[in-house]
Amino acid sequence: MPSIGTVTNPVILVVEDDEGISGPLSRALQGQGYATRVAGTAAGALAAADEDPSPDLVLLDLGLPDLDGVELARRLRERIPLTVIVMLTARSTEVDIVVGLDAGADDYVTKPFRLAELLARVRAHLRRGSVDERATPLSAGGVECDPSARRCYVGDVEVTLRPREFDLLAALMSRAGDAVSRDELMSTVWDAHWYGSTKTLDMHVSSLRRKLSAAGASDGCITTMRGYGYRFERDPVDSREMT
């Protein structure tokens, strides 16, 4: 039976068909002060997403009996666009992870995982990011970013970004022309005490590049500073124009 806490507690939806995992995980989350709902199927997850209040975060196992978890992530993103979705997956290849992020997930944790790491990730995602939403609109490299409205444009084309993608873009554009370290980006966009791999940063940069490029931005607007971090270019050179 799912446990529902008070409305003031963050609500976490655990989508996991293995009761040996979902039960202890739900109890651990409750011990941290979260309200939990548990669904063992995609159908149950979609129904739980429609409940009031909607979940603040979804822990989504990709190996479900009635629907592929990636497709479920896509459907959940349509229903609860502002909810954080964290994939729990044994599919650890970069291609699988990128597919999941493209479907709407915000992060991933590979199985088997340590409970302490997962709980730390949950805390990090539920803390409000440090991007100043009162900041003035940002413009660089043909990209417009409005933190107060949380909208992004390339010319007249609006780019749909997930919450973390938007925060990452705003963090980079607020320092356009400067190299920003991986540690600073993780601290700003995720959490000052991030626990675990920073590979999620690389995945989000990759997804952000693809979305901006598809909208018409230069494919060189975000430069990788190997061994350090990333830089958003004020006047990027588009390799597509050089061929």
N, C-alpha and C positions, 0 to 999 in steps of 0.2 A: 504494500500500500504506500503510495507516495506520501511524503510528509510535507505539509505546507506550513511555513512559518508565518510570522506577522508580515503585513504588507510592507513594513518599513525595512525588512531584511532583504538583501539582494536575493533574487530567485534564480536558482541554477537548475537547468533541465539536464538530467543525465540520461543519455540515449545509449543503452548498452543491453544486449540480449543475454549476457552471462550474469546471472544473479549472484554468482560468486565474486563478481567485480562490482556490479552496480550497488549491491547492498552495503558492503563495507565502505565504498566510496561515498555513497549518500550519507552514511552515518558520520564519516570523517568531515564532510562538508558542513553538516549540521553542527558538529562540534566546534567549527570555526565561526558559527553564528549565521550561516546561510540557510535559507529555506530551499528545500529540494523537491523536485518532481522527477519521477523515474519512468522511463518508457523503454520497453523491450523491443518495440517494432517501429518502423517508419510511420505507420498509421497512427500509433499512439503518440509519437513525437509531434506530428502535425496537429493532432488534437490538443496536446498540451501547450503548443505554441499559441493556440487561439484562446487559451484561458486568460482570465484577468486576475492579477497583472501578468503581462507577458514576461517570459524569462529575461533576465539581464545577461545571462551567459548560458551557452549550450556546450556540454561536453559530449561530442558525437563520435561514437564508435562507427567505423566505416564498414564493418562486417555484419550487416543486419540481414535477417532472414527474408524480409519481404521487399526490400529495395536497396539498391546500391547506395552506400553512404554519401558518395559524391553527389548523386542526383538529389538525395535528401537535403544536403547542404544547400543546393541550388534552390530548392523549394522553400526551405526555411528562410533563406535570405530574402526571398520575395515577400514572405509573410511578415517577417520581423527584421526589417532592414537595418535597424540600429543595434541589434543584439550581437554580442560577441560570440563567435562560433569557434571552438577549439576542437580540432580533429584528434581522436585517439586512434592511432593507426599502426599496424604492423608493416604497412607499405612504406618503406623508408627510402625508396629511390627518389631522386630529385624530380623526375618526371611525374611520379604519383603525387608528390607534395604540391607541385605547381598546378596540376590538374585540380586538386582539392582547393587550393587558394583561389584559382580562377572561378571555381564554382561558388565561392562566397565565404569560405572559411577565413578566419583572421590569424590563426596560428595552428600548430600541430604539436603533438607529443607522441613520440614513438613508443610502442609496446615492446618489451615490458618497461613500465615507467616506475620511478620512485615516487611514492605518495607525497613526500616532502616537496619534490620538484613540482608536481602537478598543483599542489595547494599554493605554492609560491606563484606559479603562473596565473592561477585564478585570481589571487590577490592583486597581482600586477595589472591584469586586464580590467578589473573592476574599479581600480583607482582611476580617477579622472586624469587624463593626460595633461601635461603642462603647457600645451599649445594655448596661447592667449587668444581666446575667441573674440576679444575686444580689439584685437590688432587691426590696423588698417589693411586694405587689400594689398596683395603682393603681385608684382609683375616682373617677369624675367623670361628670356628665351622664348617669347611668344606665348607664354602660359600665364593665365590670370588665376589667382587664388584668393578667395574672400573668406577669411577665418570666421567672421561673424555670421555669415550666411552658410558657411561650410559648403561652398560651391566652387567648382573649378571649370575654367573654360580654356579652350585653345581656339582662338578666333571666335566664331559664333557657335562653336560646337561645345556643348557641356559634356564634361567627362564624369561619369559615375564612378565614385571611389568608395571603398569600404572605409569605416572610421579610422583604422590604423593607417591605411594608405594616405588618407587626407592629412592626418597629423604628420606623417613622414614628409609629405610634399611641403607642408607649411614650414616644418622645421628646416628643410633644406633651402627653400626659397627665401626664408627670413635671413639666411646667411649666403645668399647668392653670390657666387664668385669666390667664396671661401671654402677650403677643405674642412669638412666636419668629421670628427673622429667617430668610429663605430661606438665607442663607449658613450660619447655625448648623445648620439642619436638614440641609443638604447635607453639612456637615462631620461631623455626628453620625451620620447614617444611611448616607451613602454613603462619603465619603472627605474627608480634610482638604485634599487637593489635587485635587479633582474637576476633570476636564478636559472642557469642552464645555457645552452648554446645560443649564439647570436646568429645562427643560420637563418632564423626567421626574418632578420633584417634583410639579408640578401634576397630572400624569396619575395619580400614586399617591394624591394627596389626593382627586381625583375618584372613583377606584375605592373608596377607603376610605370616603368618604361614602356611596356607594351601598350598600356591604355593611352598614354600620352601620344605615342607614335601613331596609334590607330586613329587618333583624333586630328592628326596633322602636325604634331609638334616634331621638332628635330629629334632624330634617334640618338643624338649626342648630347641631349640636354642634361643628363645625369652622368657624370664621369666617375669611374671607379678609381680611387686612390689606393693602389695595392699596398697592403700592409698598414693602412691607416683608416680610410673611410670613404666618403663620397663628397662630390662637389656638384652643385647645381650651377650650370653655366649661364652667365648673363647673355652671351652671344654665341650659342653653340654652332658648331660646324656639322652640317647634316651630310653624312656619307652618301646618302641617296642622291645628293646633288652633284657628287664628285664622280659618279659612274657614267 
